[in-house]
């Protein structure tokens, strides 16, 4: 695994040391920040390729950092924090985090999740264009670009990957566990509510765009991208 520049934002220097050692063994360049102001300065100046972020940091908390990062970039962002309430997990995902890991963590699990994100993002460098299109919408997973009615709509990587997967398999029902396994790329250790949060955010971006397709909930089962008979993905 070689992400390039990894920005770790955490007040706990012991946690920073554990993550830094593991990441540097994989050839990554690790940047450390211990408060919110320092984190934003380094994010803007050094342009990291991935961020590992604690919520409980001085000056500006992790929620503020997440908002600021998502205004400027869709780079992978993983929250690693001791806040383990469902509310906190849902908030983190709604603010655009790609993953949420609670402390104390197993460094092997953290590295597995980072590697899974790296595999997905590195595939975007392929010469093969991966795109699926329907009326008034296209999802290009090569450029990580969502277009709705011809205009680019900002969406974090995980939302794009989830929508792309569903739209690439029209009219097929997937359970939450199946989507976690297929889209997240490994056995997810978190709550299946993760999928619900991402579906909610996707719907906000594509609501009422077309009458020929719809992202629907199949109660008691999961989700599917329902397409009418005359509409086919490209």
C-alpha positions in Angstrom: 0.0 0.0 0.0 1.3 3.4 -0.9 -1.1 6.3 -0.4 1.6 9.0 -0.7 0.7 11.6 2.0 -1.4 10.5 5.0 -2.5 13.3 7.4 -3.2 12.0 10.9 -5.1 14.5 13.1 -5.1 13.4 16.7 -4.2 15.1 20.0 -3.1 11.7 21.4 0.5 11.4 20.5 0.6 7.7 21.4 -2.2 7.0 18.8 -0.3 9.1 16.3 2.8 7.1 16.9 1.1 3.7 16.5 -0.6 4.8 13.2 2.6 6.5 11.9 4.7 3.4 12.5 2.3 1.1 10.7 1.8 3.4 7.8 5.5 4.2 7.3 6.2 0.5 7.1 4.0 0.4 4.1 5.9 3.2 2.4 3.6 6.1 3.2 4.6 9.7 4.0 2.9 10.5 7.3 2.0 14.1 8.4 0.9 14.7 12.0 -1.4 17.4 13.3 -2.5 17.7 17.0 -5.2 20.4 16.9 -7.8 21.7 14.5 -6.0 24.8 13.4 -2.8 23.0 12.6 -4.8 20.3 10.8 -6.4 22.8 8.4 -3.1 24.6 7.7 -1.4 21.3 6.8 -4.5 20.1 4.8 -4.5 23.2 2.6 -0.7 23.5 2.2 0.3 19.8 1.8 -2.7 18.4 0.0 -2.7 14.9 1.6 -4.1 11.8 -0.2 -6.0 10.5 2.8 -7.0 11.8 6.3 -7.3 9.9 9.6 -9.2 12.1 11.9 -10.1 12.1 15.6 -13.1 14.0 16.7 -11.9 15.2 20.1 -9.1 17.6 19.2 -8.5 21.2 20.4 -9.4 24.5 18.7 -11.6 23.1 16.0 -13.1 19.6 16.6 -13.2 16.8 14.1 -16.7 17.6 13.0 -15.6 21.1 11.9 -12.5 19.6 10.2 -14.7 17.2 8.3 -16.9 20.0 7.1 -14.0 22.1 6.0 -12.3 19.2 4.1 -15.5 18.3 2.3 -15.9 21.9 1.1 -12.6 21.5 -0.8 -12.0 17.9 -1.5 -13.4 14.4 -1.8 -10.2 12.6 -0.7 -10.7 9.5 1.6 -11.4 10.5 5.2 -11.6 8.0 8.1 -12.7 9.0 11.5 -10.8 7.2 14.3 -12.2 8.2 17.7 -13.3 7.1 21.1 -16.9 8.4 20.5 -18.8 5.2 19.9 -22.4 6.3 20.1 -24.6 5.6 17.1 -25.4 9.3 16.9 -21.7 10.1 16.5 -21.2 7.4 13.9 -24.2 8.6 11.9 -23.1 12.3 12.1 -19.6 11.4 10.9 -20.9 9.6 7.9 -23.4 12.3 7.2 -20.6 14.9 7.2 -18.8 12.9 4.5 -16.5 10.5 6.3 -15.8 7.3 4.3 -15.4 5.1 7.4 -15.7 5.3 11.2 -13.4 3.3 13.5 -13.8 3.5 17.3 -11.0 3.4 19.9 -9.4 1.3 21.2 -8.7 -0.2 17.8 -6.8 -3.1 16.4 -4.1 -1.7 14.1 -4.6 -4.7 11.8 -8.2 -3.7 11.3 -7.3 0.0 10.7 -4.7 -1.0 8.1 -7.2 -3.4 6.4 -9.7 -0.6 6.0 -7.1 1.8 4.7 -5.8 -0.8 2.2 -9.4 -1.4 1.1 -9.8 2.3 0.3 -6.5 2.4 -1.4 -7.5 -0.5 -3.7 -10.7 1.2 -4.7 -9.1 4.6 -5.3 -6.1 3.2 -7.2 -8.5 1.5 -9.6 -9.6 4.9 -10.7 -6.2 5.3 -12.5 -7.0 2.5 -14.9 -7.3 3.4 -18.6 -10.7 1.7 -18.6 -13.6 4.1 -18.2 -16.1 2.9 -15.7 -19.4 4.7 -16.1 -23.1 3.9 -16.0 -25.7 6.3 -17.3 -29.4 6.7 -17.1 -31.8 9.5 -18.0 -30.5 12.8 -16.5 -27.7 11.0 -14.5 -24.3 9.5 -15.0 -21.9 8.0 -12.5 -18.3 7.9 -13.6 -16.2 5.8 -11.1 -13.0 6.4 -13.1 -13.1 10.2 -12.5 -15.3 9.8 -9.4 -17.8 12.1 -10.9 -21.6 12.3 -10.5 -23.5 14.3 -13.1 -27.2 15.1 -12.6 -29.0 16.8 -15.5 -25.6 17.6 -17.0 -24.1 19.3 -13.9 -21.5 17.9 -11.6 -22.8 17.2 -8.2 -20.3 16.9 -5.3 -20.4 13.5 -3.6 -17.9 11.7 -1.4 -16.2 8.6 -2.8 -18.2 6.1 -0.8 -21.5 7.6 -2.0 -20.4 7.4 -5.6 -19.2 3.8 -5.2 -22.5 2.7 -3.6 -24.6 4.4 -6.2 -22.4 3.1 -9.0 -22.7 -0.5 -7.6 -26.5 -0.3 -7.3 -26.9 1.4 -10.7 -24.7 -1.2 -12.3 -27.0 -3.9 -11.1 -30.5 -2.5 -11.9 -33.6 -4.1 -10.4 -31.5 -6.4 -8.1 -32.1 -6.3 -4.4 -29.1 -6.1 -2.1 -29.2 -6.5 1.7 -27.2 -4.0 3.8 -24.7 -6.7 4.6 -24.2 -7.5 0.9 -23.6 -3.8 0.2 -21.1 -3.5 3.0 -19.2 -6.5 1.8 -19.3 -5.5 -1.9 -18.8 -1.7 -1.7 -16.7 -1.4 1.3 -14.5 -4.3 0.1 -14.0 -6.2 3.3 -16.0 -7.6 6.2 -17.2 -4.3 7.7 -16.9 -4.2 11.5 -19.3 -1.3 12.0 -23.1 -0.9 12.1 -25.2 -1.7 9.0 -26.8 1.8 9.6 -23.7 3.0 7.6 -25.6 1.9 4.4 -28.8 3.7 5.4 -26.9 7.0 6.0 -25.2 6.8 2.6 -28.5 6.0 0.8 -30.1 9.0 2.5 -27.4 11.3 1.3 -27.5 9.9 -2.2 -31.2 10.3 -2.4 -30.9 14.0 -1.5 -28.7 14.4 -4.6 -30.8 12.5 -7.1 -34.4 13.0 -5.9 -37.0 13.6 -8.6 -34.4 13.6 -11.4 -36.2 11.0 -13.5 -39.4 9.0 -13.6 -37.7 6.1 -15.4 -35.5 5.0 -12.4 -35.5 5.3 -8.7 -33.4 4.2 -5.7 -35.8 2.4 -3.5 -36.0 0.6 -0.2 -37.3 -3.0 -0.2 -38.7 -3.3 3.3 -37.3 -6.1 5.2 -34.7 -6.8 2.5 -32.5 -3.9 1.6 -32.2 -1.6 -1.4 -32.3 -1.7 -5.2 -31.9 0.7 -8.2 -35.3 0.2 -9.9 -35.4 0.8 -13.6 -38.4 0.9 -15.9 -38.5 -1.5 -18.9 -37.6 1.1 -21.5 -34.6 2.5 -19.6 -31.3 0.7 -19.7 -27.9 1.7 -18.1 -25.1 2.2 -20.5 
